[in-house]
Amino acid sequence: MKKNEANQREAIGSRLREARKLAGLSQGQAAHLLDMHRPTVSEIEAGNRKVSAEELSRFAKTYDVSVAFLTGDAPESLNTEDPRLQLAARELQKLKPQEVDKLLRILSAMRTGEQKS
């Protein structure tokens, strides 16, 4: 396998892992929804297994992201016009200050966890 191909597999695998976590799914849950074995999901996320276009499409639908995001052809940052982001902002406004502090700690832990993965 060529180095460029390996790098691409790893990048797609990383985005798949990120999208799965954002969807709130374990590898086992994702595998069940995708009618795959959990080790298959693990191998794909690790970049050790090639993922087909059809599989990418199924992952995107399951995780509610675009195929372009999974392949790295979409921006990594959220668009402020995204209705999901606007909904999240409205929900944040309803929280008490101590709840916002707790949420920020959780988000910080999630970002730290991503960097360790």
Protein Blocks (a to p, Z undefined) as FASTA:
>chain_A
ZZklmmmmmmmmmmmmmmmmmnopafklmmmmnopafklmmmmmnopaccdfklmmmmmm
mnopafklmnopacfbdcfklmklmmmmmmmmmpcfklmmmmmmmmmmmmmmmmmZZ
